[in-house]
Structure formats: C-alpha cells, structure tokens
Amino acid sequence: MAASDVFTELCTELLSPLGPVRVRRMFGGKGFYVDGLFMALIDNGQFFLKTDDTTRERFAAAGCVPFSFMTKHGERVMTGYYSAPEEALESPPLMLPWARLAFEAALRAANAKVKPKKSTAEKPAAKKPAAKKATARRA
C-alpha cells in the first residue's frame, strides 16, 4: 500500500467518530466529507481542517498553519483550512475536538449558502387577470 493511502486511511479513521467519512480525489490531493460536508483535505502529505471566523484563532493558537497554494500567475492564495495539530494525528479521541470544530465550520458555511425562501407574506400579490366585460345580448 502506498504511503499516501496509509495516511488517507489514518485521516479517515481520525474523522470517523463524527460519522461515515467519504474521501474524493481533488487537485492532486484528497477531500474528506462527513454528512456531505467538505471539512478536511490532504495536500502534500499534510492534513488540513476547515476553519472559519469562529474557529480560526483556536487553530492558530495551537500552532496550526493555513493551507495555501500558488496560482498560475504566481500569487499565493490562503484558504480557510488549517493544518491539524500534530498531537491530534495520534488518535481519534485526540482529533475529535478539532474534527468537531471543522465540521461545525463546514456546517456554518453550508447554512450560509442556503438562501431562505420568501414567505408568502413577503411576495407581492399576484395580479388577477382583468375580468372580461360581459356583453348583454338583446333579444
């Protein structure tokens, strides 16, 4: 088994306390989904977890670094994914609090994308077709 496959299996096991984990190839790396939410990735042999404004500081305080990549124009792009703490890679119980933070960030991101439907009270009333004038027949 290739080293990357072993690491992918380890990361899948680390996330498994959250539920069934689905792994998909992406841009030369791997993406990890739990309950259909994209919450982690592997790139260049490093495991990254999703963060947002609510969780990012906790990852930074633990010494985690952001995932970044270079565009074809040579610009560095920083993402909302941070490396998992090194000690969390040792077991599912140590990863669980970090995985929960990543899952919650993914859930908030998914909820932010869903646009609420307008209620019927907010919709303008539909125009009724004009009534046809009845013409009286004279006998």
VOLUM-706945 format. One record per residue: x negated, y negated, z negated of N, C-alpha, C in turn; residue number from 0. Coordinates in pm, whole numbers. Each point is the difference from the previous one (the first is absolute). Example, Ala and Ser with C-alpha at 12.3 -4.5 7.8 and 13.67 -1.06 7.14 Angstrom:
REM VOLUM-706945
> -1319 / 569 / -780 / 89 / -119 / 0 / -90 / -120 / 0 / 0
> 35 / -105 / 72 / -82 / -119 / -6 / 77 / -109 / -73 / 1
This chain:
REM VOLUM-706945
> -84 / 118 / 0 / 84 / -118 / 0 / -89 / -124 / 0 / 0
> 34 / -98 / 81 / -78 / -123 / 11 / 10 / -80 / -130 / 1
> -105 / -77 / -29 / -2 / -80 / -123 / 118 / -96 / -5 / 2
> 38 / -59 / 116 / 112 / -94 / 0 / 131 / 70 / -33 / 3
> 14 / 129 / 41 / 120 / 75 / -32 / 8 / 28 / -150 / 4
> -114 / 30 / -61 / -4 / 25 / -144 / 39 / -128 / -75 / 5
> -52 / -113 / 44 / 33 / -127 / -66 / 148 / -34 / 22 / 6
> 52 / 25 / 117 / 142 / -24 / 28 / 86 / 87 / -92 / 7
> -37 / 127 / -17 / 74 / 88 / -90 / -7 / -49 / -144 / 8
> -118 / -47 / -43 / -14 / -53 / -135 / 93 / -120 / -20 / 9
> 0 / -93 / 95 / 83 / -120 / -12 / 148 / 36 / 2 / 10
> 38 / 98 / 80 / 138 / 47 / 2 / 38 / 56 / -136 / 11
> -89 / 79 / -59 / 25 / 56 / -133 / 11 / -112 / -105 / 12
> -83 / -102 / 12 / 2 / -110 / -96 / 132 / -77 / 3 / 13
> 62 / -10 / 119 / 126 / -73 / 14 / 122 / 88 / -26 / 14
> -18 / 131 / -2 / 113 / 93 / -7 / 90 / -14 / -123 / 15
> -46 / -50 / -115 / 94 / -19 / -110 / 114 / -98 / 32 / 16
> -18 / -83 / 103 / 105 / -94 / 40 / 108 / 66 / 84 / 17
> -32 / 114 / 60 / 93 / 69 / 89 / -75 / 57 / 118 / 18
> 75 / 58 / 95 / -66 / 57 / 118 / -76 / -108 / 78 / 19
> -122 / 34 / 38 / -89 / -93 / 70 / -11 / 45 / 146 / 20
> 17 / -95 / 91 / -17 / 26 / 142 / -122 / -79 / 46 / 21
> -87 / 65 / 77 / -122 / -64 / 49 / 7 / -8 / 151 / 22
> -33 / -118 / 54 / -1 / -20 / 145 / -132 / -65 / 40 / 23
> -49 / 39 / 117 / -119 / -65 / 54 / 34 / -143 / 39 / 24
> -97 / -88 / -20 / 19 / -139 / 41 / -134 / -68 / 19 / 25
> -20 / -59 / 114 / -119 / -81 / 30 / -130 / 63 / -48 / 26
> -17 / 128 / 19 / -122 / 67 / -42 / -2 / 36 / -147 / 27
> 106 / -30 / -72 / 9 / 35 / -141 / 125 / 83 / -24 / 28
> 49 / -6 / -121 / 122 / 73 / -37 / 89 / -92 / -82 / 29
> 130 / 9 / 25 / 98 / -75 / -77 / 79 / 96 / -88 / 30
> 33 / -42 / -121 / 72 / 82 / -96 / 137 / -62 / -29 / 31
> 102 / 85 / 9 / 138 / -43 / -21 / 63 / 82 / -111 / 32
> 73 / -65 / -88 / 81 / 66 / -102 / 140 / -58 / 15 / 33
> 99 / 85 / 10 / 138 / -44 / 23 / 11 / -94 / 119 / 34
> -79 / 26 / 103 / 4 / -81 / 121 / -70 / -134 / -11 / 35
> -61 / -29 / -114 / -67 / -129 / -20 / -151 / 17 / 20 / 36
> -57 / -83 / 85 / -144 / 1 / 24 / -66 / -67 / -119 / 37
> -80 / 77 / -76 / -53 / -55 / -125 / -150 / 17 / -20 / 38
> -65 / 73 / 89 / -144 / 21 / -18 / -63 / 37 / 134 / 39
> -132 / -11 / 6 / -70 / 38 / 122 / -142 / 42 / -32 / 40
> -55 / 77 / 91 / -142 / 36 / -4 / -65 / -62 / 123 / 41
> -111 / -68 / -23 / -81 / -52 / 110 / -145 / 12 / -40 / 42
> -81 / 53 / 90 / -143 / 19 / -25 / -27 / 70 / -134 / 43
> 80 / 102 / -29 / -23 / 80 / -120 / 35 / -69 / -130 / 44
> 76 / -108 / 7 / 40 / -71 / -121 / 152 / -6 / -8 / 45
> 54 / 16 / -121 / 143 / 3 / -23 / 47 / -137 / -47 / 46
> 102 / -54 / 66 / 54 / -132 / -32 / 148 / 11 / -34 / 47
> 45 / -81 / -95 / 139 / -3 / -43 / 62 / -136 / 29 / 48
> 128 / 0 / 30 / 71 / -125 / 32 / 10 / -88 / -124 / 49
> -20 / -129 / 20 / 17 / -99 / -107 / 90 / -111 / 52 / 50
> 40 / -86 / -90 / 72 / -121 / 37 / -31 / -106 / -105 / 51
> 68 / -113 / 5 / -28 / -108 / -95 / 19 / 43 / -145 / 52
> 87 / 96 / -23 / 28 / 47 / -136 / -111 / 90 / -53 / 53
> -66 / 78 / 86 / -95 / 102 / -44 / -146 / -27 / 34 / 54
> -24 / -90 / 93 / -136 / -21 / 53 / -103 / -30 / -109 / 55
> 36 / -83 / -95 / -96 / -39 / -106 / -44 / 120 / -85 / 56
> 90 / 93 / -23 / -37 / 120 / -79 / -106 / 81 / 74 / 57
> 15 / 12 / 131 / -99 / 73 / 78 / -133 / -75 / 0 / 58
> 5 / -130 / 21 / -123 / -80 / 2 / -70 / 5 / -136 / 59
> 77 / -5 / -108 / -58 / 5 / -135 / -68 / 134 / -27 / 60
> 47 / 105 / 68 / -60 / 133 / -17 / -120 / 21 / 92 / 61
> -40 / -104 / 73 / -116 / 9 / 87 / 29 / 57 / 138 / 62
> 127 / 11 / 34 / 39 / 52 / 132 / -24 / -107 / 105 / 63
> -30 / 44 / 121 / -28 / -94 / 108 / 106 / 12 / 109 / 64
> 30 / -111 / 68 / 103 / 6 / 104 / -49 / 71 / 126 / 65
> 94 / 66 / 65 / -28 / 60 / 130 / -1 / -114 / 102 / 66
> -100 / -2 / 83 / -8 / -101 / 106 / -53 / 66 / 126 / 67
> 22 / -67 / 110 / -51 / 51 / 128 / -34 / -118 / 90 / 68
> -80 / 30 / 102 / -40 / -102 / 97 / 90 / 9 / 122 / 69
> 46 / -114 / 49 / 78 / -1 / 123 / -96 / 8 / 118 / 70
> 56 / 18 / 118 / -86 / 7 / 119 / -67 / -134 / 28 / 71
> 47 / -108 / -64 / -60 / -133 / 15 / -101 / -30 / -109 / 72
> -29 / 101 / -84 / -101 / -17 / -103 / 49 / -67 / -127 / 73
> 131 / -13 / -17 / 54 / -61 / -122 / 30 / 109 / -102 / 74
> -31 / -25 / -127 / 30 / 95 / -106 / 141 / -26 / -51 / 75
> 82 / 106 / -5 / 137 / -8 / -47 / 10 / 73 / -133 / 76
> 48 / -68 / -103 / 22 / 59 / -131 / 144 / 50 / -4 / 77
> 20 / 114 / -62 / 134 / 58 / -6 / 50 / 3 / -144 / 78
> 120 / 49 / -17 / 60 / 13 / -133 / -30 / 135 / -64 / 79
> -103 / 70 / 48 / -37 / 130 / -56 / -133 / -14 / -72 / 80
> -8 / 58 / -121 / -122 / -6 / -79 / -47 / 142 / -29 / 81
> -131 / 15 / -12 / -54 / 132 / -32 / 56 / 47 / -134 / 82
> 15 / 130 / -11 / 45 / 57 / -127 / -116 / -6 / -99 / 83
> 29 / -19 / -128 / -109 / 4 / -99 / -72 / 135 / 6 / 84
> -131 / -2 / -10 / -80 / 122 / 13 / 44 / 110 / -96 / 85
> 26 / -36 / -125 / 40 / 102 / -97 / 137 / 60 / 31 / 86
> 86 / -74 / 70 / 133 / 50 / 35 / -7 / 113 / 103 / 87
> -111 / 9 / 73 / -17 / 105 / 100 / -30 / 136 / -63 / 88
> -12 / 4 / -134 / -36 / 124 / -68 / 118 / 93 / -25 / 89
> 121 / -55 / -14 / 114 / 88 / -28 / 132 / -71 / 23 / 90
> 107 / 75 / 28 / 132 / -62 / 16 / 46 / -82 / -121 / 91
> -23 / 47 / -125 / 43 / -84 / -113 / -72 / -135 / -6 / 92
> -129 / -4 / 40 / -73 / -127 / -1 / 44 / -90 / 116 / 93
> 42 / 61 / 110 / 45 / -77 / 116 / 143 / -50 / -17 / 94
> 82 / 70 / -77 / 143 / -29 / -6 / 34 / -147 / -25 / 95
> -60 / -68 / -98 / 38 / -142 / -19 / -32 / -87 / 122 / 96
> -111 / 29 / 67 / -39 / -76 / 119 / 90 / 34 / 118 / 97
> 33 / 127 / 13 / 90 / 43 / 107 / 138 / -63 / -19 / 98
> 46 / -8 / -124 / 130 / -64 / -27 / -2 / -147 / 40 / 99
> -109 / -68 / -31 / -12 / -141 / 41 / 7 / -13 / 152 / 100
> -68 / 89 / 70 / 1 / -4 / 147 / 139 / 31 / 54 / 101
> 67 / 99 / -58 / 134 / 36 / 44 / 97 / -116 / -23 / 102
> -10 / -64 / -117 / 86 / -115 / -30 / -25 / -115 / 97 / 103
> -126 / -24 / 36 / -33 / -105 / 97 / 60 / 34 / 137 / 104
> -8 / 128 / 39 / 58 / 43 / 127 / 152 / -14 / -2 / 105
> 60 / 30 / -112 / 145 / -12 / -14 / 43 / -147 / 8 / 106
> -73 / -88 / -66 / 32 / -143 / 8 / -15 / -51 / 143 / 107
> -103 / 45 / 70 / -21 / -42 / 139 / 114 / 49 / 88 / 108
> 43 / 123 / -21 / 110 / 54 / 80 / 130 / -75 / -28 / 109
> 25 / -32 / -127 / 121 / -74 / -35 / -2 / -142 / 54 / 110
> -117 / -59 / 10 / -11 / -136 / 54 / 30 / -3 / 149 / 111
> -24 / 112 / 69 / 25 / 7 / 144 / 148 / 17 / 33 / 112
> 76 / 54 / -94 / 142 / 25 / 23 / 75 / -131 / -16 / 113
> 66 / -42 / 107 / 76 / -124 / -7 / 140 / 33 / -52 / 114
> 44 / -73 / -101 / 133 / 28 / -52 / 107 / -32 / 104 / 115
> 104 / 84 / 3 / 110 / -24 / 92 / 84 / -114 / -53 / 116
> 53 / -79 / 91 / 88 / -109 / -41 / 132 / 59 / -41 / 117
> 53 / -53 / -107 / 131 / 48 / -43 / 107 / -61 / 90 / 118
> 117 / 56 / -3 / 107 / -51 / 86 / 37 / -143 / -38 / 119
> -22 / -37 / -125 / 31 / -137 / -42 / -95 / -100 / 66 / 120
> -123 / 44 / 31 / -98 / -91 / 59 / 15 / -12 / 151 / 121
> 66 / 95 / 62 / 13 / -2 / 145 / 108 / -101 / 39 / 122
> -24 / -73 / 107 / 105 / -92 / 45 / 120 / 82 / 48 / 123
> 116 / -55 / -23 / 122 / 70 / 41 / 1 / 16 / 151 / 124
> 41 / 117 / 43 / 7 / 25 / 144 / 117 / -79 / 57 / 125
> -24 / -53 / 118 / 106 / -77 / 63 / 104 / 95 / 55 / 126
> 122 / -34 / -24 / 109 / 81 / 53 / 27 / -46 / 142 / 127
> 31 / 94 / 88 / 29 / -41 / 137 / 125 / -88 / 1 / 128
> -2 / -96 / 87 / 115 / -91 / 9 / 123 / 81 / 39 / 129
> 110 / -34 / -65 / 126 / 71 / 29 / 51 / -46 / 136 / 130
> 50 / 94 / 75 / 56 / -35 / 131 / 137 / -61 / -23 / 131
> 23 / -104 / 73 / 130 / -64 / -13 / 102 / 87 / 69 / 132
> 106 / 21 / -69 / 108 / 80 / 59 / 87 / -94 / 84 / 133
> 24 / 40 / 118 / 86 / -80 / 84 / 138 / 63 / -1 / 134
> 95 / -80 / -25 / 138 / 52 / -7 / 54 / 18 / 140 / 135
> 64 / 110 / 21 / 62 / 26 / 130 / 141 / -53 / -6 / 136
> 32 / -66 / 103 / 138 / -49 / 6 / 79 / 94 / 86 / 137
> 110 / 32 / -47 / 83 / 90 / 75 / 102 / -71 / 81 / 138
